[in-house]
């Protein structure tokens, strides 16, 4: 019997121009998550931490047959929890999970980026939930209004239950999975990310280092979190 697929990962953060680091993340052999607390106050980090904890618990407890359902219901469940504890800030989330059948589950709410690169090509990514993305979808080849990228159209918050975009694909060894908070996503274009993965020979640490250096060079306007994971046979 072949061994299971696992993540071999590297994660890093930059605070950028913000006073606080409001991004939170978790990395493990079968589970990755990045949550971006929406707000300029330190309390936004509390929300992001709770989001990360919730998805981590989900990864440990959800039966394989219901992982998709658990990911889909997570934003609503978190909205209820945040109401109960009185946290009023919001968060976005991107998450990746390998189940026992080596199926790769991907889920997102908000404007952080998920990518899967296989053999030098981006084979999966998520839609961004912000006004800029919605505008570009409706008005092809037209510049969106200034600041539209900062207006979230879906997020996790007390009393809210915006739907998560959740899908899965059969994972393969040497797939590279990337989770980028919007601070990175907004500073590094997708083609550069793809070419960086290809140029660095599937080395998660080198890919991470290159992406974060490029984001910093291009100018950060927000916290930046980058998780890069190569899928390997454990």
C-alpha positions as CSV (number, residue, x, y, z in Angstrom):
1,X,0.0,0.0,0.0
2,X,1.5,3.4,-1.0
3,X,2.1,6.0,1.6
4,X,-0.1,9.1,1.9
5,X,0.6,12.4,0.3
6,X,1.9,15.1,2.6
7,X,2.7,18.8,2.5
8,X,6.3,19.9,2.7
9,X,6.0,23.6,3.5
10,X,7.5,27.0,4.2
11,X,5.6,29.9,5.6
12,X,6.6,33.5,6.2
13,X,5.1,36.9,7.1
14,X,5.8,40.6,6.7
15,X,4.0,43.3,8.7
16,X,4.4,45.9,5.9
17,X,3.1,49.4,6.7
18,X,0.6,48.2,9.3
19,X,0.9,48.8,13.0
20,X,-0.1,45.2,13.8
21,X,0.2,41.8,12.2
22,X,-3.4,40.8,11.6
23,X,-2.7,37.8,9.4
24,X,-2.8,34.4,11.1
25,X,-1.8,31.0,9.7
26,X,-1.3,27.3,10.4
27,X,0.8,24.8,8.5
28,X,0.8,21.0,8.9
29,X,1.5,17.9,7.0
30,X,-2.1,17.6,5.8
31,X,-3.5,21.0,6.5
32,X,-2.8,24.7,5.5
33,X,-4.8,27.8,6.4
34,X,-4.2,31.6,6.1
35,X,-6.7,34.0,7.7
36,X,-6.4,37.8,7.2
37,X,-8.1,39.8,10.0
38,X,-10.0,42.7,8.4
39,X,-9.4,45.9,10.3
40,X,-6.6,48.1,11.5
41,X,-7.0,47.3,15.2
42,X,-5.2,44.5,17.1
43,X,-8.6,42.8,17.7
44,X,-8.7,41.9,14.0
45,X,-5.9,39.4,14.8
46,X,-8.2,37.8,17.4
47,X,-10.7,37.0,14.8
48,X,-8.1,35.7,12.4
49,X,-6.7,33.4,15.1
50,X,-10.2,32.0,15.8
51,X,-10.7,31.3,12.2
52,X,-7.4,29.4,12.0
53,X,-8.3,27.5,15.1
54,X,-11.7,26.6,13.7
55,X,-10.3,25.2,10.4
56,X,-7.6,23.4,12.3
57,X,-10.2,21.7,14.5
58,X,-12.3,20.9,11.4
59,X,-9.3,19.2,9.8
60,X,-8.9,17.0,12.9
61,X,-12.5,16.0,13.5
62,X,-14.4,16.1,10.2
63,X,-15.0,12.6,8.7
64,X,-13.5,12.2,5.2
65,X,-17.0,11.8,3.7
66,X,-18.1,15.2,5.0
67,X,-15.0,17.4,4.6
68,X,-16.6,19.3,1.7
69,X,-19.7,20.0,3.8
70,X,-17.7,21.0,6.8
71,X,-15.6,23.5,4.7
72,X,-18.8,24.9,3.1
73,X,-20.5,25.5,6.5
74,X,-17.4,26.9,8.3
75,X,-18.1,30.6,7.6
76,X,-21.6,30.4,9.0
77,X,-20.5,28.3,12.0
78,X,-17.8,30.9,12.7
79,X,-20.3,33.7,12.3
80,X,-22.3,32.1,15.2
81,X,-19.2,31.6,17.3
82,X,-17.9,35.2,16.8
83,X,-21.4,36.5,17.8
84,X,-21.3,34.5,21.0
85,X,-17.8,35.8,22.1
86,X,-18.5,39.4,21.1
87,X,-15.8,39.8,18.4
88,X,-16.9,42.4,15.9
89,X,-14.0,42.4,13.4
90,X,-14.0,40.3,10.3
91,X,-11.6,37.9,8.5
92,X,-10.9,36.3,5.2
93,X,-9.6,32.7,4.8
94,X,-8.0,30.3,2.4
95,X,-7.5,26.7,3.3
96,X,-6.1,23.5,1.8
97,X,-6.5,20.0,3.1
98,X,-5.4,16.6,2.0
99,X,-7.9,13.9,2.9
100,X,-7.2,10.2,3.5
101,X,-7.9,9.4,-0.2
102,X,-5.3,12.0,-1.3
103,X,-8.0,14.4,-2.5
104,X,-6.9,18.0,-2.2
105,X,-9.7,20.2,-0.8
106,X,-9.5,24.0,-1.4
107,X,-11.8,26.6,0.3
108,X,-11.9,30.4,0.3
109,X,-13.8,33.3,1.6
110,X,-12.6,36.8,0.8
111,X,-9.7,38.2,-1.2
112,X,-6.7,36.0,-0.3
113,X,-5.4,33.7,-3.1
114,X,-5.2,30.0,-3.5
115,X,-3.1,28.4,-6.3
116,X,-2.2,24.9,-7.3
117,X,0.8,24.6,-9.8
118,X,1.4,21.3,-11.6
119,X,4.3,20.8,-14.1
120,X,4.8,24.5,-14.4
121,X,1.1,25.4,-15.0
122,X,-1.5,26.9,-12.7
123,X,-4.2,24.2,-12.7
124,X,-6.5,25.6,-10.0
125,X,-7.1,29.0,-8.4
126,X,-9.9,30.7,-6.5
127,X,-12.1,33.6,-7.4
128,X,-11.5,36.7,-5.2
129,X,-14.4,38.1,-3.3
130,X,-13.9,41.8,-3.6
131,X,-15.5,44.6,-5.6
132,X,-12.6,44.8,-8.1
133,X,-13.0,41.2,-9.1
134,X,-16.8,41.6,-9.4
135,X,-16.3,44.7,-11.6
136,X,-13.8,43.0,-13.9
137,X,-16.1,40.0,-14.3
138,X,-19.0,42.3,-15.4
139,X,-16.9,44.8,-17.3
140,X,-14.1,43.1,-19.3
141,X,-11.1,45.2,-20.2
142,X,-12.4,48.2,-18.2
143,X,-10.4,49.7,-15.3
144,X,-12.3,49.2,-12.0
145,X,-13.0,52.1,-9.7
146,X,-10.1,53.2,-7.4
147,X,-10.1,51.3,-4.1
148,X,-12.4,48.5,-5.4
149,X,-9.9,45.9,-4.4
150,X,-10.3,47.0,-0.7
151,X,-14.0,46.3,-0.6
152,X,-14.8,42.8,0.4
153,X,-17.9,41.1,-1.0
154,X,-17.6,38.0,1.2
155,X,-15.9,37.6,4.6
156,X,-16.3,35.9,7.9
157,X,-17.8,38.0,10.7
158,X,-20.2,37.8,13.6
159,X,-23.7,37.0,12.4
160,X,-22.7,36.5,8.8
161,X,-22.8,33.4,6.7
162,X,-21.3,34.2,3.3
163,X,-20.8,31.0,1.3
164,X,-17.3,29.6,0.9
165,X,-16.0,28.6,-2.5
166,X,-15.0,25.0,-2.0
167,X,-13.8,22.4,-4.5
168,X,-11.4,19.5,-4.7
169,X,-9.1,17.7,-7.1
170,X,-7.0,14.6,-7.0
171,X,-3.6,15.6,-5.6
172,X,-0.3,14.4,-7.2
173,X,3.2,14.3,-5.9
174,X,5.1,17.5,-6.8
175,X,2.0,19.6,-7.0
176,X,2.8,23.0,-5.4
177,X,0.0,24.7,-3.3
178,X,0.2,28.4,-2.5
179,X,-1.8,30.4,0.0
180,X,-1.3,34.2,-0.2
181,X,-2.9,36.9,1.9
182,X,-4.1,39.8,-0.1
183,X,-1.0,41.8,0.8
184,X,1.0,39.4,-1.3
185,X,-1.7,38.7,-3.9
186,X,-1.9,42.4,-4.7
187,X,1.9,42.8,-5.1
188,X,2.9,39.8,-7.1
189,X,1.1,38.8,-10.4
190,X,0.1,35.2,-11.1
191,X,2.5,34.7,-14.0
192,X,5.5,35.7,-11.8
193,X,4.3,33.2,-9.2
194,X,4.0,30.5,-11.8
195,X,7.5,31.2,-13.2
196,X,8.9,31.3,-9.7
197,X,7.6,27.9,-8.9
198,X,9.0,26.6,-12.2
199,X,12.4,28.3,-11.7
200,X,13.0,27.1,-8.2
201,X,12.7,23.3,-8.8
202,X,9.8,22.7,-6.4
203,X,11.8,24.0,-3.5
204,X,9.1,25.4,-1.1
205,X,11.6,27.6,0.8
206,X,13.2,29.1,-2.3
207,X,9.7,29.8,-3.8
208,X,8.5,31.4,-0.7
209,X,11.6,33.6,-0.4
210,X,11.4,34.8,-4.0
211,X,7.7,35.6,-3.8
212,X,8.1,37.6,-0.5
213,X,11.1,39.4,-1.8
214,X,9.2,40.4,-4.9
215,X,6.2,41.5,-2.9
216,X,8.4,43.7,-0.7
217,X,10.3,45.1,-3.7
218,X,7.0,46.0,-5.4
219,X,5.7,47.8,-2.3
220,X,3.5,46.4,0.4
221,X,0.3,48.2,1.4
222,X,-0.8,45.5,3.9
223,X,0.3,42.6,6.0
224,X,1.7,39.9,3.9
225,X,1.6,36.1,4.5
226,X,2.8,33.5,2.1
227,X,2.5,29.7,2.5
228,X,4.1,27.4,-0.1
229,X,3.7,23.7,0.1
230,X,5.1,21.0,-2.2
231,X,3.1,17.8,-2.1
232,X,5.3,14.8,-1.5
233,X,4.8,11.0,-0.9
234,X,5.3,10.5,2.9
